[in-house]
Amino acid sequence: MNQQVDPSQFMELYSVHEIRLRGFVHSLIPLWSDAEDITQQCNLILWKKFEQYEPGTNFFAWACQIARFEVQKYRTSEGRRRMTFSDVFLDAVAEHTVKGCDEMQARVEFLQECVAKLPPEHRELLRLRYDERRSVGSVAKLLDRPVESVYKALSRIRLKLYTCITRRLATGHL
């Protein structure tokens, strides 16, 4: 156990996993507002119990265990007011979601690595289209290229990225 809680260490770990944790809770609770309330409660508990977290272990898995407990408390308090799923079903969904989050995180990391391998002009095209959220027409005008050539270039780049990520997944790097 940590003797002293370091707020910056907590924030660093939490900020990396916040979106995944929110998605995890939303996968178990059908109503958006209820899932958000539970997520906020989890955030408070994570902070209060951070001294119990063992550095170097999987923070996301630890946070999901706390979230599961909060979901169970919510379901118990809801009782018969609403139709709910069985605990066995929710545990299966929770387990599947955690695995899915890990795979999605791996895919994101593979995508970043594959994009880094692209030539600079391809990375720039992706940046303009997706980071800046420009339309293909806007990108074409900015680069003084025909719209059709930008569409074709983006299509070829996406295919290269798909192939790169698929290869990485096939080698078992999850």
PyMOL commands that place a pseudoatom at each C-alpha (Angstrom):
pseudoatom trace, name=CA, resn=MET, resi=1, chain=A, elem=C, hetatm=0, pos=[0.000, 0.000, 0.000]
pseudoatom trace, name=CA, resn=ASN, resi=2, chain=A, elem=C, hetatm=0, pos=[1.038, 3.568, -0.612]
pseudoatom trace, name=CA, resn=GLN, resi=3, chain=A, elem=C, hetatm=0, pos=[1.892, 5.428, 2.556]
pseudoatom trace, name=CA, resn=GLN, resi=4, chain=A, elem=C, hetatm=0, pos=[1.047, 8.790, 1.038]
pseudoatom trace, name=CA, resn=VAL, resi=5, chain=A, elem=C, hetatm=0, pos=[-1.339, 9.548, -1.830]
pseudoatom trace, name=CA, resn=ASP, resi=6, chain=A, elem=C, hetatm=0, pos=[0.278, 11.501, -4.659]
pseudoatom trace, name=CA, resn=PRO, resi=7, chain=A, elem=C, hetatm=0, pos=[-2.470, 13.505, -6.401]
pseudoatom trace, name=CA, resn=SER, resi=8, chain=A, elem=C, hetatm=0, pos=[-0.409, 13.854, -9.581]
pseudoatom trace, name=CA, resn=GLN, resi=9, chain=A, elem=C, hetatm=0, pos=[0.104, 10.082, -9.790]
pseudoatom trace, name=CA, resn=PHE, resi=10, chain=A, elem=C, hetatm=0, pos=[-3.624, 9.524, -9.386]
pseudoatom trace, name=CA, resn=MET, resi=11, chain=A, elem=C, hetatm=0, pos=[-4.496, 12.132, -12.021]
pseudoatom trace, name=CA, resn=GLU, resi=12, chain=A, elem=C, hetatm=0, pos=[-1.972, 10.688, -14.458]
pseudoatom trace, name=CA, resn=LEU, resi=13, chain=A, elem=C, hetatm=0, pos=[-3.420, 7.183, -14.155]
pseudoatom trace, name=CA, resn=TYR, resi=14, chain=A, elem=C, hetatm=0, pos=[-7.010, 8.353, -14.037]
pseudoatom trace, name=CA, resn=SER, resi=15, chain=A, elem=C, hetatm=0, pos=[-6.738, 10.616, -17.087]
pseudoatom trace, name=CA, resn=VAL, resi=16, chain=A, elem=C, hetatm=0, pos=[-5.331, 7.749, -19.165]
pseudoatom trace, name=CA, resn=HIS, resi=17, chain=A, elem=C, hetatm=0, pos=[-8.247, 5.449, -18.262]
pseudoatom trace, name=CA, resn=GLU, resi=18, chain=A, elem=C, hetatm=0, pos=[-11.146, 7.850, -17.683]
pseudoatom trace, name=CA, resn=ILE, resi=19, chain=A, elem=C, hetatm=0, pos=[-12.877, 7.350, -21.044]
pseudoatom trace, name=CA, resn=ARG, resi=20, chain=A, elem=C, hetatm=0, pos=[-12.505, 3.568, -20.900]
pseudoatom trace, name=CA, resn=LEU, resi=21, chain=A, elem=C, hetatm=0, pos=[-13.896, 3.474, -17.364]
pseudoatom trace, name=CA, resn=ARG, resi=22, chain=A, elem=C, hetatm=0, pos=[-16.862, 5.625, -18.373]
pseudoatom trace, name=CA, resn=GLY, resi=23, chain=A, elem=C, hetatm=0, pos=[-17.500, 3.288, -21.318]
pseudoatom trace, name=CA, resn=PHE, resi=24, chain=A, elem=C, hetatm=0, pos=[-17.270, 0.290, -19.011]
pseudoatom trace, name=CA, resn=VAL, resi=25, chain=A, elem=C, hetatm=0, pos=[-19.965, 1.674, -16.692]
pseudoatom trace, name=CA, resn=HIS, resi=26, chain=A, elem=C, hetatm=0, pos=[-22.166, 2.667, -19.631]
pseudoatom trace, name=CA, resn=SER, resi=27, chain=A, elem=C, hetatm=0, pos=[-21.924, -0.886, -20.977]
pseudoatom trace, name=CA, resn=LEU, resi=28, chain=A, elem=C, hetatm=0, pos=[-23.498, -2.173, -17.755]
pseudoatom trace, name=CA, resn=ILE, resi=29, chain=A, elem=C, hetatm=0, pos=[-26.119, 0.518, -17.110]
pseudoatom trace, name=CA, resn=PRO, resi=30, chain=A, elem=C, hetatm=0, pos=[-28.706, 1.235, -19.805]
pseudoatom trace, name=CA, resn=LEU, resi=31, chain=A, elem=C, hetatm=0, pos=[-29.724, 4.745, -18.729]
pseudoatom trace, name=CA, resn=TRP, resi=32, chain=A, elem=C, hetatm=0, pos=[-27.170, 7.423, -19.550]
pseudoatom trace, name=CA, resn=SER, resi=33, chain=A, elem=C, hetatm=0, pos=[-27.923, 9.597, -16.514]
pseudoatom trace, name=CA, resn=ASP, resi=34, chain=A, elem=C, hetatm=0, pos=[-27.658, 6.654, -14.124]
pseudoatom trace, name=CA, resn=ALA, resi=35, chain=A, elem=C, hetatm=0, pos=[-24.378, 5.541, -15.700]
pseudoatom trace, name=CA, resn=GLU, resi=36, chain=A, elem=C, hetatm=0, pos=[-22.989, 9.063, -15.327]
pseudoatom trace, name=CA, resn=ASP, resi=37, chain=A, elem=C, hetatm=0, pos=[-24.034, 9.185, -11.661]
pseudoatom trace, name=CA, resn=ILE, resi=38, chain=A, elem=C, hetatm=0, pos=[-22.349, 5.850, -11.027]
pseudoatom trace, name=CA, resn=THR, resi=39, chain=A, elem=C, hetatm=0, pos=[-19.229, 6.994, -12.874]
pseudoatom trace, name=CA, resn=GLN, resi=40, chain=A, elem=C, hetatm=0, pos=[-19.021, 10.087, -10.680]
pseudoatom trace, name=CA, resn=GLN, resi=41, chain=A, elem=C, hetatm=0, pos=[-19.439, 7.958, -7.567]
pseudoatom trace, name=CA, resn=CYS, resi=42, chain=A, elem=C, hetatm=0, pos=[-16.666, 5.658, -8.839]
pseudoatom trace, name=CA, resn=ASN, resi=43, chain=A, elem=C, hetatm=0, pos=[-14.389, 8.655, -9.347]
pseudoatom trace, name=CA, resn=LEU, resi=44, chain=A, elem=C, hetatm=0, pos=[-14.826, 9.671, -5.704]
pseudoatom trace, name=CA, resn=ILE, resi=45, chain=A, elem=C, hetatm=0, pos=[-14.211, 6.148, -4.467]
pseudoatom trace, name=CA, resn=LEU, resi=46, chain=A, elem=C, hetatm=0, pos=[-11.148, 5.738, -6.697]
pseudoatom trace, name=CA, resn=TRP, resi=47, chain=A, elem=C, hetatm=0, pos=[-9.668, 8.885, -5.191]
pseudoatom trace, name=CA, resn=LYS, resi=48, chain=A, elem=C, hetatm=0, pos=[-10.525, 7.873, -1.628]
pseudoatom trace, name=CA, resn=LYS, resi=49, chain=A, elem=C, hetatm=0, pos=[-9.124, 4.350, -2.104]
pseudoatom trace, name=CA, resn=PHE, resi=50, chain=A, elem=C, hetatm=0, pos=[-6.112, 5.310, -4.192]
pseudoatom trace, name=CA, resn=GLU, resi=51, chain=A, elem=C, hetatm=0, pos=[-3.825, 4.613, -1.235]
pseudoatom trace, name=CA, resn=GLN, resi=52, chain=A, elem=C, hetatm=0, pos=[-4.892, 0.952, -1.591]
pseudoatom trace, name=CA, resn=TYR, resi=53, chain=A, elem=C, hetatm=0, pos=[-3.852, 0.804, -5.249]
pseudoatom trace, name=CA, resn=GLU, resi=54, chain=A, elem=C, hetatm=0, pos=[-0.621, -1.126, -5.795]
pseudoatom trace, name=CA, resn=PRO, resi=55, chain=A, elem=C, hetatm=0, pos=[1.670, 0.863, -8.135]
pseudoatom trace, name=CA, resn=GLY, resi=56, chain=A, elem=C, hetatm=0, pos=[2.673, -1.094, -11.210]
pseudoatom trace, name=CA, resn=THR, resi=57, chain=A, elem=C, hetatm=0, pos=[-0.527, -3.131, -11.328]
pseudoatom trace, name=CA, resn=ASN, resi=58, chain=A, elem=C, hetatm=0, pos=[-3.325, -2.619, -13.858]
pseudoatom trace, name=CA, resn=PHE, resi=59, chain=A, elem=C, hetatm=0, pos=[-5.090, 0.585, -12.788]
pseudoatom trace, name=CA, resn=PHE, resi=60, chain=A, elem=C, hetatm=0, pos=[-7.934, 0.033, -15.259]
pseudoatom trace, name=CA, resn=ALA, resi=61, chain=A, elem=C, hetatm=0, pos=[-8.688, -3.444, -13.913]
pseudoatom trace, name=CA, resn=TRP, resi=62, chain=A, elem=C, hetatm=0, pos=[-8.615, -2.084, -10.353]
pseudoatom trace, name=CA, resn=ALA, resi=63, chain=A, elem=C, hetatm=0, pos=[-10.958, 0.758, -11.298]
pseudoatom trace, name=CA, resn=CYS, resi=64, chain=A, elem=C, hetatm=0, pos=[-13.319, -1.663, -13.081]
pseudoatom trace, name=CA, resn=GLN, resi=65, chain=A, elem=C, hetatm=0, pos=[-13.578, -3.794, -9.933]
pseudoatom trace, name=CA, resn=ILE, resi=66, chain=A, elem=C, hetatm=0, pos=[-14.665, -0.727, -7.996]
pseudoatom trace, name=CA, resn=ALA, resi=67, chain=A, elem=C, hetatm=0, pos=[-17.085, 0.198, -10.786]
pseudoatom trace, name=CA, resn=ARG, resi=68, chain=A, elem=C, hetatm=0, pos=[-18.560, -3.320, -10.759]
pseudoatom trace, name=CA, resn=PHE, resi=69, chain=A, elem=C, hetatm=0, pos=[-19.179, -3.007, -7.040]
pseudoatom trace, name=CA, resn=GLU, resi=70, chain=A, elem=C, hetatm=0, pos=[-20.878, 0.379, -7.549]
pseudoatom trace, name=CA, resn=VAL, resi=71, chain=A, elem=C, hetatm=0, pos=[-23.031, -1.049, -10.329]
pseudoatom trace, name=CA, resn=GLN, resi=72, chain=A, elem=C, hetatm=0, pos=[-24.066, -3.885, -8.002]
pseudoatom trace, name=CA, resn=LYS, resi=73, chain=A, elem=C, hetatm=0, pos=[-24.959, -1.372, -5.270]
pseudoatom trace, name=CA, resn=TYR, resi=74, chain=A, elem=C, hetatm=0, pos=[-27.012, 0.613, -7.783]
pseudoatom trace, name=CA, resn=ARG, resi=75, chain=A, elem=C, hetatm=0, pos=[-28.832, -2.504, -8.973]
pseudoatom trace, name=CA, resn=THR, resi=76, chain=A, elem=C, hetatm=0, pos=[-29.584, -3.519, -5.397]
pseudoatom trace, name=CA, resn=SER, resi=77, chain=A, elem=C, hetatm=0, pos=[-30.957, -0.068, -4.600]
pseudoatom trace, name=CA, resn=GLU, resi=78, chain=A, elem=C, hetatm=0, pos=[-33.082, -0.111, -7.755]
pseudoatom trace, name=CA, resn=GLY, resi=79, chain=A, elem=C, hetatm=0, pos=[-34.585, -3.401, -6.666]
pseudoatom trace, name=CA, resn=ARG, resi=80, chain=A, elem=C, hetatm=0, pos=[-37.829, -4.114, -8.406]
pseudoatom trace, name=CA, resn=ARG, resi=81, chain=A, elem=C, hetatm=0, pos=[-38.443, -0.565, -9.636]
pseudoatom trace, name=CA, resn=ARG, resi=82, chain=A, elem=C, hetatm=0, pos=[-36.958, -1.385, -13.018]
pseudoatom trace, name=CA, resn=MET, resi=83, chain=A, elem=C, hetatm=0, pos=[-36.374, -4.515, -15.028]
pseudoatom trace, name=CA, resn=THR, resi=84, chain=A, elem=C, hetatm=0, pos=[-32.713, -5.441, -14.594]
pseudoatom trace, name=CA, resn=PHE, resi=85, chain=A, elem=C, hetatm=0, pos=[-30.353, -8.079, -15.890]
pseudoatom trace, name=CA, resn=SER, resi=86, chain=A, elem=C, hetatm=0, pos=[-29.073, -10.925, -13.764]
pseudoatom trace, name=CA, resn=ASP, resi=87, chain=A, elem=C, hetatm=0, pos=[-25.752, -10.668, -11.958]
pseudoatom trace, name=CA, resn=VAL, resi=88, chain=A, elem=C, hetatm=0, pos=[-24.376, -13.502, -14.097]
pseudoatom trace, name=CA, resn=PHE, resi=89, chain=A, elem=C, hetatm=0, pos=[-25.245, -11.609, -17.276]
pseudoatom trace, name=CA, resn=LEU, resi=90, chain=A, elem=C, hetatm=0, pos=[-23.741, -8.355, -16.006]
pseudoatom trace, name=CA, resn=ASP, resi=91, chain=A, elem=C, hetatm=0, pos=[-20.561, -10.115, -14.908]
pseudoatom trace, name=CA, resn=ALA, resi=92, chain=A, elem=C, hetatm=0, pos=[-20.237, -11.650, -18.379]
pseudoatom trace, name=CA, resn=VAL, resi=93, chain=A, elem=C, hetatm=0, pos=[-20.775, -8.256, -20.040]
pseudoatom trace, name=CA, resn=ALA, resi=94, chain=A, elem=C, hetatm=0, pos=[-18.293, -6.631, -17.668]
pseudoatom trace, name=CA, resn=GLU, resi=95, chain=A, elem=C, hetatm=0, pos=[-15.644, -9.251, -18.396]
pseudoatom trace, name=CA, resn=HIS, resi=96, chain=A, elem=C, hetatm=0, pos=[-16.208, -8.947, -22.146]
pseudoatom trace, name=CA, resn=THR, resi=97, chain=A, elem=C, hetatm=0, pos=[-16.066, -5.141, -21.945]
pseudoatom trace, name=CA, resn=VAL, resi=98, chain=A, elem=C, hetatm=0, pos=[-12.752, -5.133, -20.080]
pseudoatom trace, name=CA, resn=LYS, resi=99, chain=A, elem=C, hetatm=0, pos=[-11.254, -7.470, -22.683]
pseudoatom trace, name=CA, resn=GLY, resi=100, chain=A, elem=C, hetatm=0, pos=[-12.736, -5.343, -25.466]
pseudoatom trace, name=CA, resn=CYS, resi=101, chain=A, elem=C, hetatm=0, pos=[-11.282, -2.178, -23.949]
pseudoatom trace, name=CA, resn=ASP, resi=102, chain=A, elem=C, hetatm=0, pos=[-7.850, -3.764, -23.806]
pseudoatom trace, name=CA, resn=GLU, resi=103, chain=A, elem=C, hetatm=0, pos=[-8.105, -4.820, -27.450]
pseudoatom trace, name=CA, resn=MET, resi=104, chain=A, elem=C, hetatm=0, pos=[-9.331, -1.373, -28.484]
pseudoatom trace, name=CA, resn=GLN, resi=105, chain=A, elem=C, hetatm=0, pos=[-6.439, 0.243, -26.633]
pseudoatom trace, name=CA, resn=ALA, resi=106, chain=A, elem=C, hetatm=0, pos=[-4.027, -2.069, -28.466]
pseudoatom trace, name=CA, resn=ARG, resi=107, chain=A, elem=C, hetatm=0, pos=[-5.633, -1.121, -31.794]
pseudoatom trace, name=CA, resn=VAL, resi=108, chain=A, elem=C, hetatm=0, pos=[-5.234, 2.575, -31.009]
pseudoatom trace, name=CA, resn=GLU, resi=109, chain=A, elem=C, hetatm=0, pos=[-1.573, 2.046, -30.156]
pseudoatom trace, name=CA, resn=PHE, resi=110, chain=A, elem=C, hetatm=0, pos=[-1.060, 0.024, -33.351]
pseudoatom trace, name=CA, resn=LEU, resi=111, chain=A, elem=C, hetatm=0, pos=[-2.769, 2.760, -35.355]
pseudoatom trace, name=CA, resn=GLN, resi=112, chain=A, elem=C, hetatm=0, pos=[-0.429, 5.376, -33.897]
pseudoatom trace, name=CA, resn=GLU, resi=113, chain=A, elem=C, hetatm=0, pos=[2.600, 3.212, -34.722]
pseudoatom trace, name=CA, resn=CYS, resi=114, chain=A, elem=C, hetatm=0, pos=[1.346, 2.546, -38.257]
pseudoatom trace, name=CA, resn=VAL, resi=115, chain=A, elem=C, hetatm=0, pos=[0.615, 6.230, -38.889]
pseudoatom trace, name=CA, resn=ALA, resi=116, chain=A, elem=C, hetatm=0, pos=[4.129, 7.072, -37.723]
pseudoatom trace, name=CA, resn=LYS, resi=117, chain=A, elem=C, hetatm=0, pos=[5.516, 4.767, -40.440]
pseudoatom trace, name=CA, resn=LEU, resi=118, chain=A, elem=C, hetatm=0, pos=[3.694, 6.639, -43.215]
pseudoatom trace, name=CA, resn=PRO, resi=119, chain=A, elem=C, hetatm=0, pos=[5.502, 9.174, -45.384]
pseudoatom trace, name=CA, resn=PRO, resi=120, chain=A, elem=C, hetatm=0, pos=[5.180, 12.780, -44.130]
pseudoatom trace, name=CA, resn=GLU, resi=121, chain=A, elem=C, hetatm=0, pos=[2.847, 13.802, -46.970]
pseudoatom trace, name=CA, resn=HIS, resi=122, chain=A, elem=C, hetatm=0, pos=[0.437, 11.000, -46.059]
pseudoatom trace, name=CA, resn=ARG, resi=123, chain=A, elem=C, hetatm=0, pos=[0.513, 11.948, -42.375]
pseudoatom trace, name=CA, resn=GLU, resi=124, chain=A, elem=C, hetatm=0, pos=[-0.200, 15.551, -43.359]
pseudoatom trace, name=CA, resn=LEU, resi=125, chain=A, elem=C, hetatm=0, pos=[-3.178, 14.473, -45.456]
pseudoatom trace, name=CA, resn=LEU, resi=126, chain=A, elem=C, hetatm=0, pos=[-4.545, 12.479, -42.497]
pseudoatom trace, name=CA, resn=ARG, resi=127, chain=A, elem=C, hetatm=0, pos=[-3.930, 15.393, -40.153]
pseudoatom trace, name=CA, resn=LEU, resi=128, chain=A, elem=C, hetatm=0, pos=[-5.827, 17.816, -42.354]
pseudoatom trace, name=CA, resn=ARG, resi=129, chain=A, elem=C, hetatm=0, pos=[-8.728, 15.437, -42.922]
pseudoatom trace, name=CA, resn=TYR, resi=130, chain=A, elem=C, hetatm=0, pos=[-9.141, 13.903, -39.463]
pseudoatom trace, name=CA, resn=ASP, resi=131, chain=A, elem=C, hetatm=0, pos=[-7.332, 16.005, -36.838]
pseudoatom trace, name=CA, resn=GLU, resi=132, chain=A, elem=C, hetatm=0, pos=[-8.600, 19.274, -38.292]
pseudoatom trace, name=CA, resn=ARG, resi=133, chain=A, elem=C, hetatm=0, pos=[-11.861, 17.643, -39.411]
pseudoatom trace, name=CA, resn=ARG, resi=134, chain=A, elem=C, hetatm=0, pos=[-11.785, 19.275, -42.819]
pseudoatom trace, name=CA, resn=SER, resi=135, chain=A, elem=C, hetatm=0, pos=[-13.943, 18.057, -45.643]
pseudoatom trace, name=CA, resn=VAL, resi=136, chain=A, elem=C, hetatm=0, pos=[-12.242, 16.294, -48.541]
pseudoatom trace, name=CA, resn=GLY, resi=137, chain=A, elem=C, hetatm=0, pos=[-13.142, 19.268, -50.726]
pseudoatom trace, name=CA, resn=SER, resi=138, chain=A, elem=C, hetatm=0, pos=[-11.502, 21.661, -48.265]
pseudoatom trace, name=CA, resn=VAL, resi=139, chain=A, elem=C, hetatm=0, pos=[-8.348, 19.513, -48.112]
pseudoatom trace, name=CA, resn=ALA, resi=140, chain=A, elem=C, hetatm=0, pos=[-8.221, 19.318, -51.918]
pseudoatom trace, name=CA, resn=LYS, resi=141, chain=A, elem=C, hetatm=0, pos=[-8.546, 23.080, -52.224]
pseudoatom trace, name=CA, resn=LEU, resi=142, chain=A, elem=C, hetatm=0, pos=[-5.892, 23.697, -49.572]
pseudoatom trace, name=CA, resn=LEU, resi=143, chain=A, elem=C, hetatm=0, pos=[-3.446, 21.306, -51.273]
pseudoatom trace, name=CA, resn=ASP, resi=144, chain=A, elem=C, hetatm=0, pos=[-4.429, 22.477, -54.772]
pseudoatom trace, name=CA, resn=ARG, resi=145, chain=A, elem=C, hetatm=0, pos=[-5.332, 18.944, -55.792]
pseudoatom trace, name=CA, resn=PRO, resi=146, chain=A, elem=C, hetatm=0, pos=[-8.408, 17.515, -57.490]
pseudoatom trace, name=CA, resn=VAL, resi=147, chain=A, elem=C, hetatm=0, pos=[-11.018, 16.244, -55.031]
pseudoatom trace, name=CA, resn=GLU, resi=148, chain=A, elem=C, hetatm=0, pos=[-10.964, 12.793, -56.644]
pseudoatom trace, name=CA, resn=SER, resi=149, chain=A, elem=C, hetatm=0, pos=[-7.213, 12.446, -56.094]
pseudoatom trace, name=CA, resn=VAL, resi=150, chain=A, elem=C, hetatm=0, pos=[-7.616, 13.296, -52.402]
pseudoatom trace, name=CA, resn=TYR, resi=151, chain=A, elem=C, hetatm=0, pos=[-10.373, 10.679, -52.080]
pseudoatom trace, name=CA, resn=LYS, resi=152, chain=A, elem=C, hetatm=0, pos=[-8.157, 8.081, -53.760]
pseudoatom trace, name=CA, resn=ALA, resi=153, chain=A, elem=C, hetatm=0, pos=[-5.114, 9.004, -51.673]
pseudoatom trace, name=CA, resn=LEU, resi=154, chain=A, elem=C, hetatm=0, pos=[-7.109, 8.754, -48.432]
pseudoatom trace, name=CA, resn=SER, resi=155, chain=A, elem=C, hetatm=0, pos=[-8.530, 5.421, -49.529]
pseudoatom trace, name=CA, resn=ARG, resi=156, chain=A, elem=C, hetatm=0, pos=[-5.040, 4.033, -50.217]
pseudoatom trace, name=CA, resn=ILE, resi=157, chain=A, elem=C, hetatm=0, pos=[-3.737, 5.374, -46.894]
pseudoatom trace, name=CA, resn=ARG, resi=158, chain=A, elem=C, hetatm=0, pos=[-6.642, 3.831, -44.956]
pseudoatom trace, name=CA, resn=LEU, resi=159, chain=A, elem=C, hetatm=0, pos=[-6.001, 0.505, -46.688]
pseudoatom trace, name=CA, resn=LYS, resi=160, chain=A, elem=C, hetatm=0, pos=[-2.305, 0.675, -45.711]
pseudoatom trace, name=CA, resn=LEU, resi=161, chain=A, elem=C, hetatm=0, pos=[-3.266, 1.418, -42.112]
pseudoatom trace, name=CA, resn=TYR, resi=162, chain=A, elem=C, hetatm=0, pos=[-5.820, -1.390, -42.044]
pseudoatom trace, name=CA, resn=THR, resi=163, chain=A, elem=C, hetatm=0, pos=[-3.223, -3.834, -43.393]
pseudoatom trace, name=CA, resn=CYS, resi=164, chain=A, elem=C, hetatm=0, pos=[-0.608, -2.661, -40.895]
pseudoatom trace, name=CA, resn=ILE, resi=165, chain=A, elem=C, hetatm=0, pos=[-2.968, -2.973, -37.920]
pseudoatom trace, name=CA, resn=THR, resi=166, chain=A, elem=C, hetatm=0, pos=[-4.278, -6.358, -39.092]
pseudoatom trace, name=CA, resn=ARG, resi=167, chain=A, elem=C, hetatm=0, pos=[-0.714, -7.679, -39.317]
pseudoatom trace, name=CA, resn=ARG, resi=168, chain=A, elem=C, hetatm=0, pos=[0.054, -6.452, -35.820]
pseudoatom trace, name=CA, resn=LEU, resi=169, chain=A, elem=C, hetatm=0, pos=[-3.107, -8.081, -34.433]
pseudoatom trace, name=CA, resn=ALA, resi=170, chain=A, elem=C, hetatm=0, pos=[-2.322, -11.336, -36.257]
pseudoatom trace, name=CA, resn=THR, resi=171, chain=A, elem=C, hetatm=0, pos=[1.104, -11.535, -34.608]
pseudoatom trace, name=CA, resn=GLY, resi=172, chain=A, elem=C, hetatm=0, pos=[-0.630, -11.630, -31.223]
pseudoatom trace, name=CA, resn=HIS, resi=173, chain=A, elem=C, hetatm=0, pos=[0.592, -8.300, -29.871]
pseudoatom trace, name=CA, resn=LEU, resi=174, chain=A, elem=C, hetatm=0, pos=[-2.409, -7.703, -27.637]
for i in range(1, 174): cmd.bond("trace and resi %d" % i, "trace and resi %d" % (i + 1))
show_as sticks, trace
zoom trace
